[in-house]
Amino acid sequence: MAKRKTAETASTEDVKKEATTETVKKTTTRKTTTKKAAAAAVTISKEDFIAEVEKRSYALFEERQRSGKEGNSLTDWLEAEAEIKAKYGL
């Protein structure tokens, strides 16, 4: 004797079928201009970048000397470089 489907099991099976046959819509995101993207659009020459890093590196050196923190010129340079890259979105 075959089992009869109850209304509950029939609706569950219908939902499963619908889920498997449902088409997936592809959504695209719209790109918007943000401050970060606008900052990235600003170009800086290699010479200007290096000059800015030099100035900031020296300022970090002076701050480090006044405060008595440990460090060296390489860490000052790398920190300055990271700050300038972030500033221009590089």
OpenMM code with the backbone's topology and positions (N, CA, C; nanometers):
from openmm import Vec3, app, unit

residues = "MET ALA LYS ARG LYS THR ALA GLU THR ALA SER THR GLU ASP VAL LYS LYS GLU ALA THR THR GLU THR VAL LYS LYS THR THR THR ARG LYS THR THR THR LYS LYS ALA ALA ALA ALA ALA VAL THR ILE SER LYS GLU ASP PHE ILE ALA GLU VAL GLU LYS ARG SER TYR ALA LEU PHE GLU GLU ARG GLN ARG SER GLY LYS GLU GLY ASN SER LEU THR ASP TRP LEU GLU ALA GLU ALA GLU ILE LYS ALA LYS TYR GLY LEU".split()
positions = [
    Vec3(0.0830, -0.1165, 0.0000),
    Vec3(0.0000, 0.0000, 0.0000),
    Vec3(0.0892, 0.1252, 0.0000),
    Vec3(0.0619, 0.2196, -0.0871),
    Vec3(0.1404, 0.3414, -0.0986),
    Vec3(0.0966, 0.4421, 0.0063),
    Vec3(0.1967, 0.5172, 0.0548),
    Vec3(0.1653, 0.6203, 0.1540),
    Vec3(0.1031, 0.7392, 0.0841),
    Vec3(0.0099, 0.8011, 0.1514),
    Vec3(-0.0532, 0.9209, 0.0971),
    Vec3(0.0253, 1.0428, 0.1458),
    Vec3(0.0379, 1.1379, 0.0592),
    Vec3(0.1064, 1.2612, 0.0978),
    Vec3(0.0109, 1.3498, 0.1742),
    Vec3(0.0617, 1.3988, 0.2830),
    Vec3(-0.0203, 1.4935, 0.3580),
    Vec3(0.0017, 1.6319, 0.2988),
    Vec3(-0.0818, 1.7255, 0.3348),
    Vec3(-0.0708, 1.8623, 0.2828),
    Vec3(0.0630, 1.9239, 0.3231),
    Vec3(0.1104, 1.8898, 0.4425),
    Vec3(0.2364, 1.9476, 0.4915),
    Vec3(0.3551, 1.8961, 0.4104),
    Vec3(0.3633, 1.7660, 0.3876),
    Vec3(0.4753, 1.7121, 0.3103),
    Vec3(0.4672, 1.7542, 0.1648),
    Vec3(0.3498, 1.7677, 0.1113),
    Vec3(0.3344, 1.8110, -0.0273),
    Vec3(0.3850, 1.9540, -0.0430),
    Vec3(0.3538, 2.0417, 0.0512),
    Vec3(0.3975, 2.1804, 0.0399),
    Vec3(0.5478, 2.1906, 0.0612),
    Vec3(0.6051, 2.1077, 0.1466),
    Vec3(0.7488, 2.1079, 0.1681),
    Vec3(0.8208, 2.0661, 0.0406),
    Vec3(0.7679, 1.9643, -0.0268),
    Vec3(0.8275, 1.9192, -0.1521),
    Vec3(0.8153, 2.0255, -0.2600),
    Vec3(0.7035, 2.0963, -0.2627),
    Vec3(0.6844, 2.2037, -0.3606),
    Vec3(0.7866, 2.3148, -0.3389),
    Vec3(0.8110, 2.3489, -0.2125),
    Vec3(0.9082, 2.4540, -0.1803),
    Vec3(1.0468, 2.4106, -0.2248),
    Vec3(1.0826, 2.2855, -0.2020),
    Vec3(1.2135, 2.2350, -0.2434),
    Vec3(1.2277, 2.2414, -0.3944),
    Vec3(1.1228, 2.2039, -0.4681),
    Vec3(1.1274, 2.2088, -0.6130),
    Vec3(1.1450, 2.3516, -0.6620),
    Vec3(1.0705, 2.4430, -0.6010),
    Vec3(1.0799, 2.5829, -0.6394),
    Vec3(1.2205, 2.6364, -0.6136),
    Vec3(1.2785, 2.5956, -0.5022),
    Vec3(1.4120, 2.6434, -0.4672),
    Vec3(1.5152, 2.5931, -0.5666),
    Vec3(1.4995, 2.4708, -0.6146),
    Vec3(1.5973, 2.4163, -0.7081),
    Vec3(1.5778, 2.4673, -0.8497),
    Vec3(1.4550, 2.5021, -0.8870),
    Vec3(1.4293, 2.5486, -1.0228),
    Vec3(1.4306, 2.7008, -1.0341),
    Vec3(1.4423, 2.7696, -0.9229),
    Vec3(1.4400, 2.9159, -0.9240),
    Vec3(1.5670, 2.9680, -0.9911),
    Vec3(1.5512, 3.0656, -1.0774),
    Vec3(1.6683, 3.1224, -1.1432),
    Vec3(1.7325, 3.2252, -1.0514),
    Vec3(1.8626, 3.2300, -1.0581),
    Vec3(1.9374, 3.3228, -0.9748),
    Vec3(1.9645, 3.4485, -1.0558),
    Vec3(1.9259, 3.5615, -1.0009),
    Vec3(1.9494, 3.6877, -1.0687),
    Vec3(2.0853, 3.7413, -1.0276),
    Vec3(2.1605, 3.7845, -1.1254),
    Vec3(2.2907, 3.8416, -1.0985),
    Vec3(2.2734, 3.9898, -1.0704),
    Vec3(2.3272, 4.0330, -0.9594),
    Vec3(2.3180, 4.1746, -0.9263),
    Vec3(2.4547, 4.2379, -0.9444),
    Vec3(2.4535, 4.3583, -0.9906),
    Vec3(2.5781, 4.4319, -1.0052),
    Vec3(2.5740, 4.5510, -0.9119),
    Vec3(2.6890, 4.5867, -0.8639),
    Vec3(2.6956, 4.7020, -0.7757),
    Vec3(2.7391, 4.8233, -0.8563),
    Vec3(2.6823, 4.9328, -0.8240),
    Vec3(2.7131, 5.0575, -0.8926),
    Vec3(2.8301, 5.1229, -0.8221),
    Vec3(2.9296, 5.1569, -0.8985),
    Vec3(3.0468, 5.2211, -0.8405),
    Vec3(3.0167, 5.3688, -0.8188),
    Vec3(3.0527, 5.4137, -0.7012),
    Vec3(3.0347, 5.5551, -0.6712),
    Vec3(3.1688, 5.6152, -0.6350),
    Vec3(3.1812, 5.7400, -0.6581),
    Vec3(3.3049, 5.8083, -0.6248),
    Vec3(3.3030, 5.8465, -0.4769),
    Vec3(3.4026, 5.8011, -0.4067),
    Vec3(3.4158, 5.8351, -0.2665),
    Vec3(3.5363, 5.9254, -0.2488),
    Vec3(3.5535, 5.9741, -0.1280),
    Vec3(3.6698, 6.0585, -0.1007),
    Vec3(3.7985, 5.9819, -0.1253),
    Vec3(3.7986, 5.8531, -0.0882),
    Vec3(3.9176, 5.7713, -0.1076),
    Vec3(3.9481, 5.7573, -0.2562),
    Vec3(3.8444, 5.7331, -0.3362),
    Vec3(3.8631, 5.7194, -0.4797),
    Vec3(3.9067, 5.8526, -0.5408),
    Vec3(3.8518, 5.9609, -0.4906),
    Vec3(3.8896, 6.0928, -0.5397),
    Vec3(4.0348, 6.1227, -0.5050),
    Vec3(4.0779, 6.0825, -0.3852),
    Vec3(4.2162, 6.1035, -0.3447),
    Vec3(4.3099, 6.0197, -0.4305),
    Vec3(4.2642, 5.9018, -0.4701),
    Vec3(4.3464, 5.8145, -0.5526),
    Vec3(4.3646, 5.8731, -0.6924),
    Vec3(4.2700, 5.9552, -0.7349),
    Vec3(4.2775, 6.0160, -0.8667),
    Vec3(4.3868, 6.1222, -0.8732),
    Vec3(4.4292, 6.1740, -0.7575),
    Vec3(4.5344, 6.2745, -0.7533),
    Vec3(4.6660, 6.2059, -0.7846),
    Vec3(4.7375, 6.2607, -0.8778),
    Vec3(4.8662, 6.2023, -0.9122),
    Vec3(4.9772, 6.2848, -0.8502),
    Vec3(5.0848, 6.2189, -0.8199),
    Vec3(5.2004, 6.2858, -0.7616),
    Vec3(5.3235, 6.2315, -0.8325),
    Vec3(5.4139, 6.3200, -0.8634),
    Vec3(5.5360, 6.2751, -0.9311),
    Vec3(5.6256, 6.2017, -0.8317),
    Vec3(5.7134, 6.1228, -0.8857),
    Vec3(5.8075, 6.0461, -0.8029),
    Vec3(5.8927, 6.1396, -0.7178),
    Vec3(5.9375, 6.2477, -0.7768),
    Vec3(6.0227, 6.3439, -0.7061),
    Vec3(5.9471, 6.4107, -0.5917),
    Vec3(5.8219, 6.4496, -0.6176),
    Vec3(5.7405, 6.5126, -0.5137),
    Vec3(5.7088, 6.4143, -0.4011),
    Vec3(5.6845, 6.2883, -0.4383),
    Vec3(5.6578, 6.1849, -0.3383),
    Vec3(5.7779, 6.1678, -0.2461),
    Vec3(5.8956, 6.1556, -0.3053),
    Vec3(6.0173, 6.1368, -0.2255),
    Vec3(6.0442, 6.2587, -0.1384),
    Vec3(6.0229, 6.3775, -0.1931),
    Vec3(6.0446, 6.4991, -0.1149),
    Vec3(5.9501, 6.5047, 0.0051),
    Vec3(5.8258, 6.4651, -0.0158),
    Vec3(5.7288, 6.4643, 0.0937),
    Vec3(5.7656, 6.3608, 0.1995),
    Vec3(5.8125, 6.2453, 0.1541),
    Vec3(5.8542, 6.1405, 0.2481),
    Vec3(5.9755, 6.1885, 0.3280),
    Vec3(6.0675, 6.2547, 0.2625),
    Vec3(6.1864, 6.3073, 0.3316),
    Vec3(6.1471, 6.4051, 0.4421),
    Vec3(6.0567, 6.4975, 0.4093),
    Vec3(6.0131, 6.5966, 0.5092),
    Vec3(5.9447, 6.5294, 0.6278),
    Vec3(5.8548, 6.4360, 0.5990),
    Vec3(5.7814, 6.3679, 0.7066),
    Vec3(5.8745, 6.2782, 0.7875),
    Vec3(5.9699, 6.2147, 0.7217),
    Vec3(6.0659, 6.1289, 0.7902),
    Vec3(6.1506, 6.2109, 0.8889),
    Vec3(6.1925, 6.3296, 0.8453),
    Vec3(6.2711, 6.4166, 0.9336),
    Vec3(6.1863, 6.4638, 1.0518),
    Vec3(6.0598, 6.4941, 1.0258),
    Vec3(5.9709, 6.5356, 1.1349),
    Vec3(5.9530, 6.4219, 1.2353),
    Vec3(5.9415, 6.2992, 1.1855),
    Vec3(5.9303, 6.1834, 1.2759),
    Vec3(6.0581, 6.1644, 1.3559),
    Vec3(6.1734, 6.1874, 1.2917),
    Vec3(6.3022, 6.1794, 1.3607),
    Vec3(6.3080, 6.2804, 1.4753),
    Vec3(6.2681, 6.4039, 1.4469),
    Vec3(6.2699, 6.5083, 1.5512),
    Vec3(6.1755, 6.4729, 1.6657),
    Vec3(6.0565, 6.4243, 1.6341),
    Vec3(5.9612, 6.3831, 1.7377),
    Vec3(6.0194, 6.2709, 1.8229),
    Vec3(6.0863, 6.1768, 1.7569),
    Vec3(6.1452, 6.0638, 1.8276),
    Vec3(6.2583, 6.1105, 1.9191),
    Vec3(6.3373, 6.2065, 1.8749),
    Vec3(6.4480, 6.2590, 1.9561),
    Vec3(6.3956, 6.3334, 2.0795),
    Vec3(6.2914, 6.4136, 2.0597),
    Vec3(6.2338, 6.4891, 2.1718),
    Vec3(6.1725, 6.3972, 2.2764),
    Vec3(6.1057, 6.2934, 2.2311),
    Vec3(6.0354, 6.2060, 2.3241),
    Vec3(6.1253, 6.0976, 2.3826),
    Vec3(6.2422, 6.0765, 2.3253),
    Vec3(6.3337, 5.9755, 2.3753),
    Vec3(6.2963, 5.8335, 2.3356),
    Vec3(6.2099, 5.8196, 2.2370),
    Vec3(6.1710, 5.6863, 2.1898),
    Vec3(6.2858, 5.6224, 2.1130),
    Vec3(6.2868, 5.4881, 2.1160),
    Vec3(6.3863, 5.4161, 2.0386),
    Vec3(6.3422, 5.4095, 1.8942),
    Vec3(6.4384, 5.3958, 1.8066),
    Vec3(6.4085, 5.3847, 1.6654),
    Vec3(6.5309, 5.4219, 1.5849),
    Vec3(6.5155, 5.4231, 1.4546),
    Vec3(6.6262, 5.4625, 1.3680),
    Vec3(6.5713, 5.5278, 1.2419),
    Vec3(6.6606, 5.5701, 1.1562),
    Vec3(6.6188, 5.6427, 1.0371),
    Vec3(6.5353, 5.5556, 0.9430),
    Vec3(6.5631, 5.4259, 0.9399),
    Vec3(6.4859, 5.3377, 0.8533),
    Vec3(6.3401, 5.3293, 0.8985),
    Vec3(6.3171, 5.3147, 1.0275),
    Vec3(6.1784, 5.3075, 1.0759),
    Vec3(6.1069, 5.4405, 1.0538),
    Vec3(6.1801, 5.5511, 1.0689),
    Vec3(6.1213, 5.6827, 1.0419),
    Vec3(6.0802, 5.6924, 0.8943),
    Vec3(6.1681, 5.6488, 0.8062),
    Vec3(6.1417, 5.6558, 0.6624),
    Vec3(6.0216, 5.5690, 0.6249),
    Vec3(6.0204, 5.4454, 0.6746),
    Vec3(5.9121, 5.3543, 0.6391),
    Vec3(5.7767, 5.4033, 0.6910),
    Vec3(5.7766, 5.4599, 0.8103),
    Vec3(5.6517, 5.5146, 0.8648),
    Vec3(5.6054, 5.6338, 0.7816),
    Vec3(5.6993, 5.7211, 0.7462),
    Vec3(5.6655, 5.8377, 0.6641),
    Vec3(5.6139, 5.7940, 0.5276),
    Vec3(5.6788, 5.6951, 0.4683),
    Vec3(5.6374, 5.6450, 0.3374),
    Vec3(5.4954, 5.5881, 0.3428),
    Vec3(5.4660, 5.5127, 0.4475),
    Vec3(5.3324, 5.4552, 0.4629),
    Vec3(5.2268, 5.5653, 0.4779),
    Vec3(5.2586, 5.6698, 0.5533),
    Vec3(5.1644, 5.7804, 0.5720),
    Vec3(5.1361, 5.8526, 0.4395),
    Vec3(5.2414, 5.8779, 0.3618),
    Vec3(5.2253, 5.9504, 0.2357),
    Vec3(5.1499, 5.8639, 0.1338),
    Vec3(5.1786, 5.7340, 0.1325),
    Vec3(5.1056, 5.6446, 0.0421),
    Vec3(4.9573, 5.6440, 0.0781),
    Vec3(4.9257, 5.6408, 0.2049),
    Vec3(4.7855, 5.6422, 0.2483),
    Vec3(4.7199, 5.7753, 0.2104),
    Vec3(4.7955, 5.8815, 0.2232),
    Vec3(4.7429, 6.0148, 0.1910),
    Vec3(4.6996, 6.0244, 0.0452),
    Vec3(4.7786, 5.9639, -0.0456),
    Vec3(4.7495, 5.9708, -0.1879),
    Vec3(4.6799, 5.8456, -0.2414),
    Vec3(4.6515, 5.7513, -0.1547),
    Vec3(4.5840, 5.6289, -0.1965),
    Vec3(4.6686, 5.5411, -0.2869),
    Vec3(4.7957, 5.5364, -0.2585),
    Vec3(4.8872, 5.4547, -0.3402),
    Vec3(4.9064, 5.3177, -0.2827),
] * unit.nanometer
topology = app.Topology()
chain = topology.addChain("A")
for resn in residues:
    res = topology.addResidue(resn, chain)
    for name in ("N", "CA", "C"):
        topology.addAtom(name, app.Element.getBySymbol(name[0]), res)
